[in-house]
């Protein structure tokens, strides 16, 4: 009879081990989901611009759960604003080329953005070496199926300084 009790006890231990393992697995899965949700709820990004005509990163995902989204532009280059200024201008992809062309005409006094340009969703001012600027915009202005682009509209920069933005 003690053999049967030992065997039954071993089976109970195995079942308990499975239950404990399942509980830990579920807890780990929930923690991962919470981490993903926390990352998804990040409602800001810092983008670096340099003297080599780069945006880093050049793609941004905006969580639909955000009410507002903030872009911080940091100029990591060494040249002054008049020589190598950068801004960050968000439009639809379709509007980007005309916004850049009209911004070139508008010039530095207007931050290389045509005054009152309704195609511009959000934009930072032009900054130079070691400067930082920010813009916050309402996520409700973005449409889920639209393709968005950001660019530097400083004279001639938009050909290389481009990126994409997507509403998640």
N, C-alpha and C positions, 0 to 999 in steps of 0.2 A: 504494500500500500504506500509506503514511503516513496517508491519509485514513481508511482502515479502522481503523488503530490509534488515531487520534484519536477516532473515533466509539466504538470499544470502550472506550477510557479514559473517555469522557464517560458511557457507560452504567454503568461500574463506579462512577464518582463518584456518579451518581444513586442507585444501589443502596445505596452506603455512607451517603449522606445520609438515605435512608429508614430504614436500620437504626439510625443514630444518633438520628434523630427518634423512632423507636419506643422506643428505650431510655430517652430522656429523658421521653417520655410515660408510660411504665410507672413510672419512678422518681417522677414527680409524682403519679401515681395512688396509688402505695404511700404516699407522704408524706401525702396527703390522708386515706387510710384510717387511717394511724397517728394523725393529728391527731384524727379522729373517734373512734377508740378511746380516745385519751387523754382526750378530753372526756367520753366516755361513762363512763369509769372514775372520774370525779370523785365521791367518796363523801361530799360535804358541801355545804352551802349556807348562806348568810347571808341571813336574812330581816329586813327592817326593819319596825318598827311605829311609828306616829306618833300625834299627838294627834287626827288626823282619822279614826281608825278604819280604817286601811289596813294590809294586809300587802303588802310589796313584796319579792319577787314573790308573786303569789297562786296560782301553780302550780309544783309541783316534780316532776321526773322522777327517780326513783331507779333507777340502773342495777342490773340483776339480778346483775351481776358483783361488786358490792360485798358484802363480808361484813357490815360495819356501815355505818351512815349517820349523820352528825352534822348537826344543825340548830343554828345559832347565831342567837339572837334578839337583835336590837339595837334598843333603844328610842331613836328619834331625836327624839321629842317633847320638850316642855319642862315638862310637868306631873309632879308626884310620883306615886309608886306608889299612894297612897291615893286620889288623884283620877282618875288615868288610867293605872293599871297594866295591863300586858299579859302574857299568857302564850301559849304555842304548844302546843296539845293535838291530838294525832293519834288519830283513831278511824276506823272505817268510816263511810261516808256515812250509812248507816242509823242508826247509834248516835249521831251527832253531836247531834241535838236533845235527846235525853234526858241525855246527858253534860253539856251546857250547863245544862240545867234543874237537874240534881242538883248541879252545881258552884256554881250560884247559891245554893242552900240551904247548901252547905258553907262558903261565905264565904272571905274573904281569909286567915283563919288556916290554912285548908287549901288555899291556892293556887287557890281556886275549882274544886277537883276533889274529888269525893266520896271519902273515905278508902277505899282498897282497891278502887277502881272497875276491874274487870277489862276493861272496854270500852276503856280508855285504853291505846293502844299505846305512846305516848311523850308526855312533857310537860316543858316548862320551868317553873321557878318564875315567879311574877309579878315583873316588874321595872318600874322607873320611869324617869324621864328620865335619859338618858345611861348607862343600865346595859345590861349584856349578860349573857345566860345561854346555856347549851348543854345539849343532850340528844343522846345517842347511842343508837341502837337497832339491833337485829339485823335485817338485811334478810330473813332467813329467816322473820320474823314476817309478812311481806307475801305475799299471794297474787296471782298474775298477773291473774286475772279479777275481782278485787275493786275496788270504787270506794272510795277513801279521802278523807277530808276533814280539814283542820286548821282550828282556830278559836281565838279568844281567849275563854276562859270567864269572864273578869272580868265582874262584874255588868252584864248588858245588852249587852255588846260583840259577842256571837256573831251577832247579827242582821246586822251589817255586816262584821265581821272574820272572813272565811272564806276558805278556799282549798282547792285540790284537790292530791292527791298520787297519782302513778301509778308502778307498778313497770314499768320498761321491759323 
